[in-house]
Amino acid sequence: MTKSTESSRPPVAVVGVSALFPGSLDATGFWKDILGGSDLITDVPTTHWLIEDYYDPDPSV
């Protein structure tokens, strides 16, 4: 099998990228937090899910 120099697929351009960085507005701030050893873990707000859907006090379940 040889590598083709012509592609049968049209070219693709990435025109935008998006991301969420915990505790930071951008990747630079997030990287500084990582290097600084910041604890970025937070509790999930109660408005994001119903704990009853995921938790059962019976450990045998």
N, CA, C and O of each residue as an XYZ file, in Angstrom:
244
protein
N       0.844     -1.165      0.000
C       0.000      0.000      0.000
C       0.894      1.233      0.000
O       1.830      1.325      0.794
N       0.613      2.159     -0.868
C       1.403      3.385     -0.929
C       0.570      4.556     -0.454
O      -0.658      4.549     -0.545
N       1.254      5.549      0.048
C       0.574      6.743      0.534
C       0.227      7.640     -0.650
O       1.091      7.992     -1.453
N      -1.028      7.997     -0.743
C      -1.483      8.851     -1.831
C      -1.157     10.307     -1.528
O      -1.293     10.759     -0.391
N      -0.735     11.022     -2.534
C      -0.460     12.446     -2.354
C      -1.709     13.282     -2.575
O      -1.737     14.467     -2.243
N      -2.740     12.665     -3.134
C      -3.994     13.376     -3.348
C      -5.050     12.781     -2.431
O      -5.175     11.561     -2.326
N      -5.799     13.634     -1.779
C      -6.834     13.180     -0.862
C      -8.183     13.182     -1.558
O      -8.488     14.078     -2.345
N      -8.981     12.176     -1.265
C     -10.331     12.133     -1.821
C     -11.308     12.905     -0.940
O     -12.479     13.051     -1.290
N     -10.837     13.393      0.184
C     -11.681     14.163      1.098
C     -11.370     15.650      0.960
O     -10.223     16.032      0.727
N     -12.401     16.485      1.104
C     -12.143     17.929      1.044
C     -11.370     18.393      2.281
O     -11.475     17.766      3.335
N     -10.604     19.466      2.175
C      -9.861     19.970      3.335
C     -10.813     20.489      4.413
O     -11.927     20.927      4.124
N     -10.358     20.431      5.637
C     -11.145     20.884      6.779
C     -10.365     21.971      7.500
O      -9.149     21.867      7.661
N     -11.062     23.014      7.934
C     -10.430     24.085      8.706
C     -11.086     24.168     10.077
O     -12.310     24.240     10.180
N     -10.279     24.159     11.121
C     -10.786     24.362     12.474
C     -10.821     25.864     12.690
O      -9.784     26.528     12.670
N     -12.024     26.398     12.899
C     -12.159     27.851     12.990
C     -12.464     28.331     14.406
O     -12.612     29.531     14.633
N     -12.558     27.415     15.348
C     -12.811     27.829     16.717
C     -12.594     26.680     17.686
O     -12.731     25.511     17.326
N     -12.256     27.023     18.910
C     -12.037     26.041     19.957
C     -12.620     26.609     21.238
O     -12.549     27.814     21.476
N     -13.191     25.750     22.056
C     -13.768     26.194     23.315
C     -13.402     25.206     24.411
O     -13.268     24.009     24.154
N     -13.241     25.699     25.625
C     -12.934     24.833     26.759
C     -13.327     25.533     28.051
O     -13.413     26.760     28.107
N     -13.562     24.744     29.080
C     -13.811     25.264     30.422
C     -12.631     24.872     31.294
O     -12.207     23.716     31.300
N     -12.104     25.839     32.028
C     -10.964     25.592     32.892
C     -11.380     25.859     34.333
O     -11.749     26.986     34.662
N     -11.331     24.846     35.203
C     -11.756     25.032     36.587
C     -11.015     26.170     37.279
O      -9.785     26.180     37.327
N     -11.759     27.117     37.808
C     -11.177     28.206     38.575
C     -10.460     29.261     37.768
O      -9.873     30.175     38.348
N     -10.485     29.170     36.445
C      -9.755     30.116     35.600
C     -10.585     30.519     34.394
O     -11.485     29.795     33.967
N     -10.269     31.674     33.861
C     -10.959     32.152     32.668
C     -10.305     31.668     31.384
O     -10.925     31.688     30.320
N      -9.044     31.229     31.481
C      -8.332     30.805     30.278
C      -7.295     29.734     30.622
O      -7.056     29.431     31.791
N      -6.692     29.177     29.586
C      -5.717     28.103     29.770
C      -4.484     28.573     30.541
O      -3.904     27.805     31.309
N      -4.085     29.818     30.343
C      -2.908     30.344     31.046
C      -3.145     30.372     32.547
O      -2.292     29.938     33.322
N      -4.291     30.877     32.957
C      -4.623     30.909     34.380
C      -4.744     29.519     34.973
O      -4.308     29.279     36.099
N      -5.335     28.603     34.218
C      -5.474     27.226     34.674
C      -4.097     26.595     34.862
O      -3.859     25.909     35.856
N      -3.195     26.822     33.916
C      -1.840     26.273     34.018
C      -1.116     26.846     35.235
O      -0.401     26.121     35.927
N      -1.293     28.129     35.498
C      -0.680     28.739     36.685
C      -1.219     28.091     37.957
O      -0.469     27.851     38.903
N      -2.531     27.808     37.976
C      -3.121     27.134     39.137
C      -2.528     25.742     39.327
O      -2.249     25.329     40.452
N      -2.338     25.024     38.228
C      -1.746     23.686     38.308
C      -0.324     23.769     38.846
O       0.043     23.026     39.757
N       0.478     24.670     38.286
C       1.863     24.814     38.743
C       1.937     25.282     40.186
O       2.866     24.925     40.910
N       0.961     26.082     40.607
C       0.930     26.579     41.973
C       0.350     25.592     42.968
O       0.323     25.865     44.168
N      -0.115     24.444     42.484
C      -0.658     23.429     43.383
C      -2.026     23.773     43.931
O      -2.403     23.282     44.995
N      -2.779     24.606     43.228
C      -4.111     25.000     43.693
C      -5.059     23.807     43.719
O      -5.034     22.955     42.831
N      -5.896     23.763     44.755
C      -6.940     22.743     44.845
C      -8.162     23.293     44.127
O      -8.823     24.199     44.635
N      -8.467     22.761     42.965
C      -9.551     23.277     42.138
C     -10.808     22.419     42.219
O     -11.752     22.633     41.459
N     -10.828     21.455     43.128
C     -11.992     20.583     43.264
C     -13.056     21.294     44.091
O     -12.774     21.841     45.157
N     -14.282     21.274     43.578
C     -15.412     21.872     44.287
C     -16.569     20.883     44.305
O     -16.598     19.933     43.523
N     -17.515     21.112     45.197
C     -18.714     20.283     45.243
C     -19.593     20.593     44.042
O     -19.636     21.725     43.559
N     -20.289     19.575     43.571
C     -21.238     19.774     42.480
C     -22.465     20.462     43.070
O     -23.007     19.991     44.069
N     -22.915     21.569     42.472
C     -24.100     22.255     42.999
C     -25.315     21.330     43.003
O     -25.484     20.516     42.096
N     -26.154     21.457     44.020
C     -27.339     20.600     44.135
C     -28.301     20.794     42.976
O     -29.141     19.931     42.719
N     -28.192     21.906     42.278
C     -29.068     22.152     41.131
C     -28.665     21.341     39.905
O     -29.403     21.309     38.921
N     -27.506     20.684     39.946
C     -27.021     19.947     38.775
C     -27.533     18.512     38.689
O     -27.512     17.916     37.612
N     -27.987     17.954     39.796
C     -28.539     16.602     39.771
C     -29.319     16.333     41.040
O     -29.182     17.049     42.032
N     -30.134     15.301     41.001
C     -30.860     14.855     42.182
C     -30.071     13.706     42.793
O     -29.917     12.649     42.181
N     -29.575     13.921     44.002
C     -28.750     12.908     44.655
C     -29.510     11.598     44.806
O     -28.910     10.524     44.797
N     -30.839     11.685     44.946
C     -31.659     10.486     45.106
C     -31.556      9.557     43.892
O     -31.754      8.348     44.016
N     -31.255     10.107     42.744
C     -31.118      9.291     41.539
C     -29.842      8.446     41.545
O     -29.741      7.480     40.789
N     -28.869      8.800     42.388
C     -27.562      8.148     42.354
C     -27.122      7.529     43.674
O     -26.155      6.768     43.707
N     -27.816      7.844     44.757
C     -27.370      7.384     46.069
C     -28.421      6.490     46.704
O     -29.613      6.797     46.678
N     -27.970      5.389     47.271
C     -28.834      4.514     48.049
C     -28.077      4.202     49.332
O     -26.944      3.724     49.276
N     -28.684      4.465     50.493
C     -27.966      4.230     51.750
C     -27.661      2.753     52.009
O     -26.842      2.434     52.872
N     -28.306      1.857     51.276
C     -28.069      0.426     51.442
C     -26.801      0.032     50.676
O     -26.809      0.038     49.445
N     -25.710     -0.311     51.377
C     -24.448     -0.624     50.695
C     -24.486     -1.912     49.870
O     -23.582     -2.157     49.072
N     -25.523     -2.739     50.055
C     -25.591     -3.995     49.304
C     -26.200     -3.822     47.917
O     -26.275     -4.777     47.144
N     -26.630     -2.621     47.608
C     -27.266     -2.392     46.306
C     -26.225     -2.246     45.222
O     -26.570     -2.048     44.057
